[in-house]
């Protein structure tokens, strides 16, 4: 069993909370996001920023949005959808939808093309 450093994540989360919102986000964008350390089978972030790539599915306002996490580990099942980014093939975790604060976003890395995003959105909606 992997030991999770909840104390380090809590310190990082406090710093994120104090960060002003300066990012404008749109659906289809892929960002590195500070998702943190989570419980059980919930997907964790990695590295010192507890980060992982995500795709923005819907933006509610400048502060909140719905995202789906992304993994580079090949997953060939109904709970993952393969997409191609500018530089690699990745899998979107369809079952790990979250509403997050834009304060968690670290850096934008790509934008998914419209056709690929529509396919992803339709597959995701069917799973809901």
Secondary structure, 3 states (H helix, E strand, C coil): CCCCCHHHHHHHHHHHHCCCCCCCCCCCEEEEEECCCCCCCCCCCECCCCEEEEEEEEECCCCEEEEEEEECCCCCCCCEEEEECCCCEEEEECCCCEEEEHHHEEEEEEECCHHHHHHHHHHHHHHC
